[in-house]
Amino acid sequence: MYQYNTLDQQIVDERVKQFRDQVQRRLGGKLTEDEFRPLRLMNGLYMQRHAYMLRVAIPYGLLSSRQLRMLAHIAARYDRGFGHFTTRQNIQYNWPELEDVPDILAALASVQMHAIQTSGNCIRNITADPLAGVAGDEIEDPRPYCELMRQYSTFHPEFSYLPRKFKIAMTGATHDRAAVAFHDIGVRLVKNEQGDIGCQVIVGGGLGRTPVIGEVIHPCLEKKHLLSYIEAIVRVYNLHGNRDNKFKARIKILVRELGIEEFRRQVEEEWAHFRDGAMQVPDEEIARLKSFFPNPPYESDAAEDRSFEAAAVENKAFARWLKYNVSSHKVPGYNVVSISLKIPGTPTGDITDPQMLALADLADQYSFGMISSTHEQNLVLQDVKNADLFALWKALDPLKLAWPNIGTLTDQICCPGLDYCSLANASSIPIAEAIAQRFDNLDYLYDLGELKLKMSGCINACGHHHVGHIGILGIDKRGEEFYQIMLGGSASDDASLGQWLGPAIARDEIVDAVGRLLEAYIGCREEGERFLDTYRRVGPEPFKEKVYAKDH
């Protein structure tokens, strides 16, 4: 992973020092809350319903074991013993005291982490495929280019006060695991007809109150032009984005109003002024960044050990975990292990400080000391040998980190909702927990097959409900919590936005409604057909009839 140089470290340390002074002035009454608000947001500090919330950046989702131990320390000392992994691959702390935040930021800086640009109208944390570097379908590792964009965008003077927040995601694989079509800018590494690798650039995607699938603005950009082309896009947005109405301020609105052809014309016109200048990225710089992401010392004979197969025959629980939480790796004999943070009885995405400490030790022992976070609020150990699978499972199981539900109904995405968020209209966490409790039979979950349920407590869509196979949106209806259902969304290569099913459903009925959706699916599906495929084939009517049947 990228290691700070002296200048990087100095910048982060100076920001901590600056914010410490700002906090002291706020606590001393020398700054009003209105004066302090933009300063704290520059450092990832929000005011939630009950307390401050600190969002910590995890660039492209990559953590070292040392960094994970520091996150555990912060959770234990400054919070309530847990952290919350988000759909932006970051981690949030929900209960820090304001006077402690400078110390938290100093602790983060000691392990080359920070909370800079995790909030505010700027370019946010760059996200990526959580399997970057190990996926078998990868054309090229995107992380060096993510790091290039991270360094370019951090403290970019022109883009510190954009019309609205700005999110970039990147993948280097043929299968999209980074939801690139639903970001302000999405980048895919692709091969052209000559076999050269370039960047497909997608613009104007996003969710929230106006969900939009992004459109391709450049089919295969030369990699040396990546920064200048992104600069041109953001310049056009910065100049023409709506600053009068925050609900119409995202780049997706500008692209939709202008149309992709006119938006492309304006970007190309802007780009022409500097495309061949100093912003070209030389091969030497790409090589330098790639040097921070080398392959670990894989063992050439790792594929010869198949002892895990015999263990799976003897142990049904281990066999389930192998099937659902372990996936293929580009190197024979190694495996990608997903750590589900959808543990029964625990809020989605939450992990305790003892679990973080133990996982850091296991990463050192079994995965070259590295951990990745995913936009589906799970963690990944990318490089586990065949020979270590059973031992790793035995270590994870008592930690409640071996729950074998990846890709199933209960592997839900869920925002914090009304329990924490001041913007929320309805609860999310209790509904997700109720669904997990109702559908806790693993054989039933496995029979349902791949099923992505995503839930948000308000229209801002932090839970990505628009792109769930089943999406649930909490709303306030005359002071009571109700939930709307949408079906048919996908954030992957077959990107689609879900469609509303019908009237909102009361809180005490929503879990039963999910059950009736599943009954409709089972009654309609063909052999081997996913929920999403069944919905696309038969349409909404069978689901609507079942959910809103009067005799239920």
RAZISUL-V419794 format. One record per run of one state. SS is the DSSP state (a for helix, b for strand, c for the rest). FROM is the first residue (numbers start at 1). LEN is the number of residues. If there is no record, write none. Layout:
ss=SS from=FROM len=LEN
ss=SS from=FROM len=LEN
This chain:
ss=c from=1 len=5
ss=a from=6 len=22
ss=c from=28 len=5
ss=a from=33 len=9
ss=c from=42 len=3
ss=b from=45 len=3
ss=c from=48 len=4
ss=b from=52 len=5
ss=c from=57 len=2
ss=a from=59 len=3
ss=b from=62 len=3
ss=a from=65 len=14
ss=c from=79 len=3
ss=b from=82 len=4
ss=c from=86 len=5
ss=b from=91 len=6
ss=c from=97 len=1
ss=a from=98 len=12
ss=c from=110 len=13
ss=b from=123 len=1
ss=c from=124 len=3
ss=b from=127 len=2
ss=c from=129 len=9
ss=b from=138 len=1
ss=c from=139 len=4
ss=a from=143 len=11
ss=c from=154 len=3
ss=a from=157 len=3
ss=c from=160 len=6
ss=b from=166 len=1
ss=c from=167 len=1
ss=b from=168 len=4
ss=c from=172 len=1
ss=b from=173 len=1
ss=c from=174 len=6
ss=a from=180 len=3
ss=c from=183 len=2
ss=b from=185 len=7
ss=c from=192 len=5
ss=b from=197 len=7
ss=c from=204 len=2
ss=b from=206 len=1
ss=c from=207 len=5
ss=b from=212 len=1
ss=c from=213 len=2
ss=b from=215 len=7
ss=c from=222 len=1
ss=a from=223 len=18
ss=c from=241 len=5
ss=a from=246 len=3
ss=c from=249 len=2
ss=a from=251 len=8
ss=c from=259 len=1
ss=a from=260 len=12
ss=c from=272 len=11
ss=a from=283 len=8
ss=c from=291 len=11
ss=a from=302 len=3
ss=c from=305 len=2
ss=a from=307 len=8
ss=c from=315 len=1
ss=a from=316 len=10
ss=b from=326 len=3
ss=c from=329 len=5
ss=b from=334 len=6
ss=c from=340 len=10
ss=b from=350 len=3
ss=a from=353 len=14
ss=c from=367 len=3
ss=b from=370 len=4
ss=c from=374 len=5
ss=b from=379 len=7
ss=a from=386 len=12
ss=c from=398 len=15
ss=b from=413 len=2
ss=c from=415 len=2
ss=a from=417 len=3
ss=c from=420 len=9
ss=a from=429 len=10
ss=c from=439 len=3
ss=a from=442 len=7
ss=c from=449 len=4
ss=b from=453 len=4
ss=c from=457 len=8
ss=a from=465 len=3
ss=c from=468 len=2
ss=b from=470 len=8
ss=c from=478 len=2
ss=b from=480 len=8
ss=c from=488 len=2
ss=b from=490 len=1
ss=c from=491 len=5
ss=b from=496 len=1
ss=c from=497 len=2
ss=b from=499 len=2
ss=c from=501 len=4
ss=b from=505 len=2
ss=a from=507 len=18
ss=c from=525 len=6
ss=a from=531 len=8
ss=c from=539 len=2
ss=a from=541 len=7
ss=c from=548 len=5
